[in-house]
Amino acid sequence: MSRGVLLNRPGDLPSWFEPLLTGAARSRAEDFSVLRQPAGGGGRSSAVLVLLGESPPDADTPGGPDVLVLQRAATMRNHAGQPAFPGGATDPEDADAVATALREADEEVGLDRGSAEPLALLPELWIPVSRFSVTPVLAWWRRPHPVRPRQVTEVAHVARLPISELADPANRIRVRHPSGWIGPAFQVRGMLVWGFTAGVISVLLDMAGWTRPWEPGRVVELPDAAAPVPAARGGAPDEVVP
């Protein structure tokens, strides 16, 4: 059974991060997904960076915690237009999941690796169709800086989505794929966040105590009938149901 792992607890961590970090360190794979990795492991390792920072108040937001999300380019052969955390497959030179997540974030959106402080590993999530084992790396963006798509053929847009807007009941929906699969989603700042990314965010909102009561009855049809179908409780990256 895969469980969360605490890597670091800085003394100057923002107070809003503490409940989330405690929950992440105690989390289990079944909190995120109904899928189970086969006995003996196997599959290709990958990692994503769940990077939380804090924005000051401005004309568009009251400030507070936010999470970095990118949107895949519409021209990509696979996963076109999908929201995602920065991340990807482990390279041979990567020392661990943290190294993979930070390297991918650097390559995709120009993240200064030294600006982010990894705090915990969430449980590995198994993706049977693509045979990927994905480790989400929870990190604090200690020194936020401007980011942008570095690989424009793969990344169309990068956004810091305020937690207050993700938790707003008016922005929470469910989406239905033509296959019949239904899962959680968010409509925030012109982005439809669904699948694995939305599933992880939904669980983390619960862990941190940020979830507000919302009505899950509203279901929106996914606009892209060719989109992959996440076959997990919250979804899973690159997961396609035959």
HUTA-V189221 format. One record per backbone hydrogen bond with DSSP energy under -1.0 kcal/mol. NH is the residue of the N-H (numbers start at 1). CO is the residue of the C=O. If there is no record, write none. Layout:
BEGIN
nh=NH co=CO
nh=NH co=CO
END
This chain:
BEGIN
nh=4 co=27
nh=5 co=121
nh=7 co=119
nh=8 co=119
nh=13 co=10
nh=17 co=14
nh=21 co=17
nh=22 co=18
nh=23 co=19
nh=24 co=20
nh=25 co=21
nh=26 co=22
nh=29 co=2
nh=31 co=28
nh=32 co=29
nh=33 co=29
nh=41 co=38
nh=44 co=131
nh=46 co=133
nh=47 co=88
nh=48 co=135
nh=49 co=86
nh=50 co=137
nh=51 co=49
nh=52 co=139
nh=53 co=66
nh=55 co=64
nh=58 co=61
nh=64 co=55
nh=66 co=53
nh=67 co=161
nh=68 co=51
nh=69 co=159
nh=70 co=84
nh=71 co=157
nh=72 co=82
nh=73 co=154
nh=76 co=73
nh=82 co=79
nh=84 co=70
nh=88 co=47
nh=90 co=45
nh=94 co=91
nh=100 co=96
nh=101 co=97
nh=102 co=98
nh=103 co=99
nh=104 co=100
nh=105 co=101
nh=106 co=102
nh=107 co=103
nh=108 co=104
nh=109 co=105
nh=110 co=106
nh=111 co=105
nh=115 co=112
nh=117 co=140
nh=119 co=138
nh=120 co=138
nh=121 co=5
nh=122 co=136
nh=125 co=134
nh=127 co=132
nh=131 co=127
nh=132 co=127
nh=133 co=44
nh=134 co=125
nh=135 co=46
nh=137 co=48
nh=138 co=120
nh=139 co=50
nh=140 co=117
nh=141 co=52
nh=142 co=140
nh=143 co=115
nh=148 co=109
nh=150 co=108
nh=154 co=151
nh=155 co=151
nh=156 co=71
nh=157 co=71
nh=159 co=69
nh=161 co=67
nh=163 co=65
nh=166 co=162
nh=167 co=163
nh=171 co=168
nh=172 co=169
nh=173 co=185
nh=174 co=218
nh=175 co=183
nh=176 co=220
nh=177 co=181
nh=180 co=177
nh=183 co=175
nh=185 co=173
nh=186 co=193
nh=187 co=171
nh=188 co=191
nh=191 co=188
nh=193 co=186
nh=199 co=195
nh=200 co=196
nh=201 co=197
nh=202 co=198
nh=203 co=199
nh=204 co=200
nh=205 co=201
nh=206 co=202
nh=207 co=203
nh=208 co=204
nh=210 co=205
nh=211 co=205
nh=220 co=174
nh=222 co=176
nh=227 co=224
nh=234 co=32
nh=239 co=236
END
